[in-house]
């Protein structure tokens, strides 16, 4: 029963927190609500971000500014999820706040890397299936900062851009390294 409850909580919590991270990133790039993806992300996360806007200082307008309320919402969701994890699986132990925050930060990094992987895969699929899809320019803008440095090093091979593959491999390597550190985080939190 605990496993099923945790699956539901982790899925909902990680998707919401990842949407908040995506909102932060889109605002940093200056995309915001001008795109379909931005409108969807705002609709999904507005309930938690709006109250935090009253508490946290507003980000200056324009690209390259950090949306602190969206970032704080992602962290808050990850912390709540980490507390729930410890309460469900911690065998009655009270969670140590520092360990819970570390676990939440760990999960945020992991979810952000999975978000990047999903965006790169979506970009690759769109480039083959429908490069003129309405969301293609947004997905390209979201992945461009990560793909551009790789494209400078990895040339086109037979007219095929292999930079998405290289980026996915690098992200998977980072996820593997993070996953190897997971037991020590779990030991701290549980």
C-alpha distance (Angstrom), angle and dihedral (degrees) to the residues before:
residue distance angle dihedral
X1 . . .
X2 3.81 . .
X3 3.80 90.9 .
X4 3.81 92.8 53.0
X5 3.80 92.2 46.9
X6 3.79 90.9 48.2
X7 3.81 92.1 48.8
X8 3.80 90.1 54.8
X9 3.82 94.7 44.7
X10 3.80 94.4 44.5
X11 3.79 93.0 48.3
X12 3.80 95.0 49.7
X13 3.80 95.0 39.5
X14 3.78 96.2 46.3
X15 3.81 92.7 46.9
X16 3.81 91.7 50.5
X17 3.80 93.4 45.2
X18 3.80 90.8 47.3
X19 3.80 89.9 50.4
X20 3.82 88.3 53.8
X21 3.82 89.9 50.1
X22 3.80 89.6 49.5
X23 3.81 89.8 49.5
X24 3.80 89.9 52.3
X25 3.80 91.6 48.6
X26 3.81 93.9 46.2
X27 3.81 90.9 50.7
X28 3.80 89.9 48.2
X29 3.80 89.2 54.0
X30 3.80 90.5 46.4
X31 3.81 94.4 -116.2
X32 3.81 98.8 116.1
X33 3.79 118.3 143.1
X34 3.81 96.2 -16.7
X35 3.79 92.2 93.2
X36 3.79 135.7 60.4
X37 3.79 91.4 -117.0
X38 3.81 90.3 49.1
X39 3.79 92.3 50.8
X40 3.79 90.9 50.1
X41 3.80 93.7 47.4
X42 3.81 91.6 48.4
X43 3.80 91.4 49.2
X44 3.80 91.6 51.2
X45 3.82 97.0 44.8
X46 3.81 104.7 32.3
X47 3.82 93.2 95.1
X48 3.81 91.9 64.8
X49 3.81 101.0 29.4
X50 3.82 98.4 50.8
X51 3.84 96.1 61.9
X52 3.82 89.9 47.9
X53 3.82 90.8 53.9
X54 3.80 88.1 67.9
X55 3.80 91.4 55.0
X56 3.80 104.0 37.2
X57 3.79 124.6 60.1
X58 3.77 113.9 -97.6
X59 3.77 117.1 -107.7
X60 3.75 115.6 -116.5
X61 3.77 113.5 -101.4
X62 3.78 121.5 -97.2
X63 3.78 138.2 45.8
X64 3.79 122.2 -42.1
X65 3.80 93.2 34.5
X66 3.79 119.4 123.7
X67 3.79 118.5 -121.4
X68 3.81 96.3 -141.1
X69 3.81 94.7 -176.8
X70 3.82 92.9 56.6
X71 3.80 91.6 45.1
X72 3.80 91.4 48.7
X73 3.82 89.7 49.0
X74 3.80 90.2 54.6
X75 3.81 91.1 49.1
X76 3.80 92.3 45.7
X77 3.80 91.6 51.8
X78 3.81 91.0 47.7
X79 3.82 91.4 49.6
X80 3.81 92.3 49.5
X81 3.80 89.2 48.8
X82 3.82 91.4 48.7
X83 3.82 90.9 50.5
X84 3.80 90.1 49.9
X85 3.80 89.8 48.9
X86 3.79 92.0 54.0
X87 3.80 92.4 44.6
X88 3.81 92.1 50.5
X89 3.80 98.5 42.0
X90 3.82 103.9 19.7
X91 3.81 95.4 89.5
X92 3.80 93.9 -122.5
X93 3.79 96.5 -47.9
X94 3.77 119.9 139.8
X95 3.80 110.3 -115.8
X96 3.80 116.8 -114.1
X97 3.80 106.0 -125.8
X98 3.82 95.3 -138.7
X99 3.79 91.6 51.7
X100 3.80 90.8 47.3
X101 3.81 91.0 52.3
X102 3.82 90.8 48.5
X103 3.80 90.5 50.1
X104 3.82 90.3 48.2
X105 3.80 91.8 50.5
X106 3.78 90.1 47.2
X107 3.80 90.5 52.8
X108 3.81 92.2 46.8
X109 3.79 90.6 55.1
X110 3.80 90.9 46.5
X111 3.82 93.0 48.5
X112 3.80 91.0 46.9
X113 3.79 90.6 53.6
X114 3.80 90.7 49.2
X115 3.81 89.0 49.0
X116 3.80 89.7 53.6
X117 3.81 90.4 49.0
X118 3.80 91.3 50.5
X119 3.81 91.9 48.6
X120 3.81 92.4 49.7
X121 3.81 91.6 47.8
X122 3.80 90.0 48.5
X123 3.81 90.1 49.9
X124 3.81 91.1 50.6
X125 3.80 93.2 48.2
X126 3.81 92.2 46.8
X127 3.80 91.6 48.9
X128 3.81 89.8 57.6
X129 3.82 101.6 34.1
X130 3.81 106.3 31.5
X131 3.82 116.6 -7.6
X132 3.81 90.2 175.3
X133 3.82 95.4 57.0
X134 3.81 113.2 135.3
X135 3.82 92.3 -114.7
X136 3.82 95.0 47.1
X137 3.85 95.9 89.9
X138 3.81 90.9 50.1
X139 3.80 93.7 48.6
X140 3.80 89.1 46.8
X141 3.82 91.0 51.1
X142 3.81 90.6 49.2
X143 3.80 94.2 50.9
X144 3.82 99.1 35.8
X145 3.84 96.3 86.1
X146 3.81 89.7 56.6
X147 3.79 98.5 39.1
X148 3.83 98.9 43.7
X149 3.84 96.2 71.9
X150 3.80 90.7 47.9
X151 3.81 91.7 47.8
X152 3.79 89.2 56.6
X153 3.81 89.7 58.4
X154 3.82 104.0 32.0
X155 3.82 112.1 59.3
X156 3.79 125.3 -149.1
X157 3.79 109.9 -87.2
X158 3.77 112.5 -150.9
X159 3.80 89.0 -20.1
X160 3.81 92.0 -55.4
X161 3.80 120.8 124.0
X162 3.80 107.4 -137.0
X163 3.81 95.3 179.6
X164 3.84 93.1 100.0
X165 3.80 89.5 55.1
X166 3.80 91.6 48.7
X167 3.81 91.5 48.2
X168 3.80 92.3 49.2
X169 3.81 90.0 50.4
X170 3.82 90.8 50.0
X171 3.80 91.7 48.3
X172 3.80 91.0 48.2
X173 3.79 89.0 51.3
X174 3.80 89.9 52.6
X175 3.81 90.6 47.5
X176 3.79 90.4 50.9
X177 3.80 90.6 51.4
X178 3.79 90.4 48.4
X179 3.77 91.8 47.7
X180 3.79 90.6 53.2
X181 3.81 88.0 56.2
X182 3.82 91.3 48.8
X183 3.83 97.4 89.4
X184 3.79 91.2 58.4
X185 3.82 90.5 49.9
X186 3.78 90.6 49.1
X187 3.79 91.0 49.7
X188 3.80 89.8 53.0
X189 3.78 94.4 47.4
X190 3.78 100.3 40.0
